[in-house]
Amino acid sequence: MHLPNPLQLNDWDNRRFFWTFQALQVAFIVVVCLDLVGYHIPIAREALAFLYVTFLPGVLVLKVLRLHGLGTIETALYSIGLSLAVLMFTGLAANTIYPLFGYMWPFSLEALFPMLIAVMQALLLLALARDREYSGPDPTVSVTPPGPAVPLLVLLPFLAIIGTYVRNTHHMVTYLFLLLVLIAVISLAIGFDR
């Protein structure tokens, strides 16, 4: 089965790119606003913020610059680097502009959140305007059913995250001990397999 490659968003056609970007942005805005009013969804805000801030500004800049066909790894690395640059310039602009209007806390969530959304929307409009002629093939990734060991290995990071969350909120270390036992069992299984 072939699915669109999410690490090559800049190579997607404009319609799919626009709706994917808007869906991620709306999800990010909803999760942050819910958190501001007191409804915290564990891990959702952090995961969406990481994705939104780490990859999407860079992908937008790549689309503005009309850089296509870079490959998965180069696109991901350029996206991360360009995202950091966009975020630094956004912070510089906030630190310069907000005090001129009398707002003395330019790095608060209430100040940076709307500015980041505005910068991202401006980059999106610029990217769609500059890259409207691109009609290359959509990059796909082949999805094959995983082997029997893959679900167990994928379980380890999730168990670490859930165990840390439960430890911090309920002071219970059962999941972390289970994680240690699973790591030991996997190590033994790998050792005896050779």
BELBELPE-V978212 format. One record per helix or strand of 2 or more residues. SS is the DSSP state (~ for helix, > for strand). FROM is the first residue (numbers start at 1). TO is the last residue. Records with the same first field share a line. If there is no record, write none. Layout:
# BELBELPE-V978212
SS=FROM-TO, FROM-TO
This chain:
# BELBELPE-V978212
>=2-4, 140-142
~=6-11, 14-36, 44-64, 72-101, 109-130, 150-170, 174-193
